[in-house]
């Protein structure tokens, strides 16, 4: 099964520290989350007030990116949960802090492929 994790506010100079084939490790529980099968890099966004219109807007955050990892792992499923074989609970919306290759960053689990 594959799922996606979005690592937020990664310094631009660090986005190339992860590669397809790298193992992803949850740094809080030290559990194997799976292997990176795809990487997408997007500008990190922040909220900023447009002082002319007084409207909040999303703008790119200079020097930072969001790194979206697609991770593949063998999982077991029940009616209520999806776990990797290492015991990592795959749950959308959960905050994660992980290492993949030489990159360590925090973010969120954003999707699960069915």
C-alpha positions as CSV (number, residue, x, y, z in Angstrom):
1,X,0.0,0.0,0.0
2,X,1.2,3.5,-0.7
3,X,0.6,6.7,1.2
4,X,1.8,10.3,1.1
5,X,3.5,12.5,3.7
6,X,4.0,16.2,3.2
7,X,7.1,17.5,4.9
8,X,6.6,21.3,5.5
9,X,9.0,24.2,5.7
10,X,12.1,22.2,4.4
11,X,15.0,24.5,3.7
12,X,15.5,24.7,-0.1
13,X,19.1,23.6,0.3
14,X,17.9,20.3,1.9
15,X,15.3,19.1,-0.6
16,X,17.8,17.0,-2.5
17,X,18.8,15.0,0.6
18,X,16.1,12.4,0.0
19,X,15.9,10.1,-3.0
20,X,13.6,7.4,-4.4
21,X,14.5,4.1,-2.7
22,X,15.3,5.7,0.7
23,X,13.8,4.1,3.7
24,X,11.6,6.4,5.8
25,X,11.9,6.1,9.6
26,X,9.5,7.7,12.2
27,X,11.9,9.6,14.4
28,X,9.5,9.7,17.4
29,X,8.8,5.9,17.7
30,X,11.8,4.7,15.6
31,X,9.5,2.7,13.3
32,X,10.1,1.8,9.6
33,X,7.4,3.7,7.6
34,X,8.3,2.2,4.2
35,X,10.3,3.2,1.1
36,X,10.1,6.4,-0.9
37,X,8.7,5.7,-4.4
38,X,8.1,9.3,-5.5
39,X,9.1,12.8,-4.5
40,X,7.4,16.1,-5.4
41,X,8.8,19.5,-4.3
42,X,6.5,22.5,-4.1
43,X,7.0,26.0,-2.7
44,X,6.2,26.2,1.0
45,X,3.3,28.6,1.6
46,X,2.7,31.1,4.3
47,X,-0.2,33.5,5.1
48,X,0.4,37.2,4.5
49,X,-1.8,40.2,4.9
50,X,-2.2,42.3,1.7
51,X,-2.2,45.7,3.3
52,X,-3.9,47.3,0.3
53,X,-7.0,45.0,0.4
54,X,-6.7,43.9,4.0
55,X,-7.2,40.3,2.8
56,X,-5.1,37.4,4.0
57,X,-3.5,35.5,1.1
58,X,-1.3,32.5,0.6
59,X,2.2,33.4,-0.7
60,X,5.4,31.4,-1.2
61,X,7.8,31.3,1.8
62,X,11.2,32.4,0.5
63,X,13.9,29.8,1.0
64,X,11.6,26.9,1.9
65,X,9.8,24.1,0.2
66,X,7.2,21.4,0.9
67,X,8.4,17.9,0.1
68,X,5.7,15.4,-0.7
69,X,6.9,11.8,-0.3
70,X,5.0,8.8,-1.7
71,X,5.9,5.9,0.6
72,X,5.3,2.2,-0.2
73,X,5.0,-0.3,2.6
74,X,3.6,-3.7,3.3
75,X,0.6,-3.2,5.6
76,X,-2.0,-5.0,7.6
77,X,-5.6,-3.7,7.6
78,X,-8.4,-4.0,10.0
79,X,-11.8,-2.5,9.8
80,X,-10.5,0.5,11.8
81,X,-6.8,0.9,11.0
82,X,-3.9,0.4,8.6
83,X,-0.5,-0.5,10.1
84,X,2.9,-1.1,8.5
85,X,4.6,-4.4,9.3
86,X,6.8,-2.4,11.8
87,X,3.7,-1.3,13.6
88,X,3.5,2.3,12.3
89,X,-0.1,3.4,12.3
90,X,-1.0,5.0,8.9
91,X,-3.6,7.7,9.6
92,X,-4.5,10.7,7.5
93,X,-3.9,14.0,9.3
94,X,-1.4,12.7,11.8
95,X,1.6,14.9,12.4
96,X,4.9,13.1,11.6
97,X,8.6,13.7,12.2
98,X,10.7,11.4,10.0
99,X,14.0,10.8,8.4
100,X,14.4,9.8,4.8
101,X,17.9,9.6,3.4
102,X,19.8,12.5,5.0
103,X,16.6,14.6,5.4
104,X,14.9,14.9,8.7
105,X,11.7,17.0,8.8
106,X,8.2,17.3,10.2
107,X,4.9,17.3,8.4
108,X,1.6,15.5,8.0
109,X,0.4,12.2,6.6
110,X,-1.9,13.5,3.8
111,X,-3.2,10.5,1.8
112,X,-3.6,6.8,1.5
113,X,-4.0,4.9,-1.8
114,X,-6.8,2.4,-1.9
